[in-house]
Amino acid sequence: KNHRDLVEKFSPELLIYFIETALKLGARDDVAERYLELFFQRPYAPNQLYCRALLSRAVVEARKIASKDLKGEANATQLTHALTYIQRVVEIMTKTENKEKY
């Protein structure tokens, strides 16, 4: 079986733990990004796991500023891109129906 087939057997919770662990290790952003791509290929309700995945994506995107040595406008553009994921989480959290959950 290929790698994708194996990953699809993981629960969403396990996939998020794996992504967050890869990010905590620091030099494994490439692994986190690959698994985030797999996570977002499945449809998910905008719940806590989905929000954690969005926040992980924000970290991956923000870290590209340093890893790609972005300067000036490219730095600002990449940071803005990273912030869009955080903004999506805030939008989910502040919906009236979600206020008690978050």
MOQUI-V102327 format. One record per residue. N is the residue number from 1. RES is the residue in three letters. PSI is psi in whole degrees, 0 to 359 (NA if undefined). Layout:
BEGIN
<<N	RES	PSI> <N	RES	PSI>>
END
This chain:
BEGIN
<<1	LYS	152> <2	ASN	170> <3	HIS	318> <4	ARG	318> <5	ASP	321> <6	LEU	316> <7	VAL	324> <8	GLU	344> <9	LYS	347> <10	PHE	147> <11	SER	155> <12	PRO	323> <13	GLU	315> <14	LEU	320> <15	LEU	317> <16	ILE	317> <17	TYR	319> <18	PHE	314> <19	ILE	312> <20	GLU	323> <21	THR	317> <22	ALA	321> <23	LEU	323> <24	LYS	331> <25	LEU	345> <26	GLY	297> <27	ALA	15> <28	ARG	28> <29	ASP	328> <30	ASP	321> <31	VAL	315> <32	ALA	317> <33	GLU	319> <34	ARG	316> <35	TYR	331> <36	LEU	320> <37	GLU	317> <38	LEU	319> <39	PHE	312> <40	PHE	356> <41	GLN	342> <42	ARG	150> <43	PRO	132> <44	TYR	147> <45	ALA	153> <46	PRO	74> <47	ASN	192> <48	GLN	317> <49	LEU	318> <50	TYR	317> <51	CYS	320> <52	ARG	324> <53	ALA	319> <54	LEU	318> <55	LEU	323> <56	SER	321> <57	ARG	321> <58	ALA	319> <59	VAL	313> <60	VAL	313> <61	GLU	320> <62	ALA	322> <63	ARG	341> <64	LYS	337> <65	ILE	313> <66	ALA	317> <67	SER	331> <68	LYS	2> <69	ASP	49> <70	LEU	141> <71	LYS	160> <72	GLY	233> <73	GLU	322> <74	ALA	323> <75	ASN	311> <76	ALA	319> <77	THR	316> <78	GLN	319> <79	LEU	319> <80	THR	319> <81	HIS	314> <82	ALA	319> <83	LEU	336> <84	THR	328> <85	TYR	321> <86	ILE	319> <87	GLN	320> <88	ARG	321> <89	VAL	314> <90	VAL	319> <91	GLU	318> <92	ILE	314> <93	MET	328> <94	THR	1> <95	LYS	142> <96	THR	316> <97	GLU	347> <98	ASN	352> <99	LYS	323> <100	GLU	334> <101	LYS	328> <102	TYR	NA>>
END
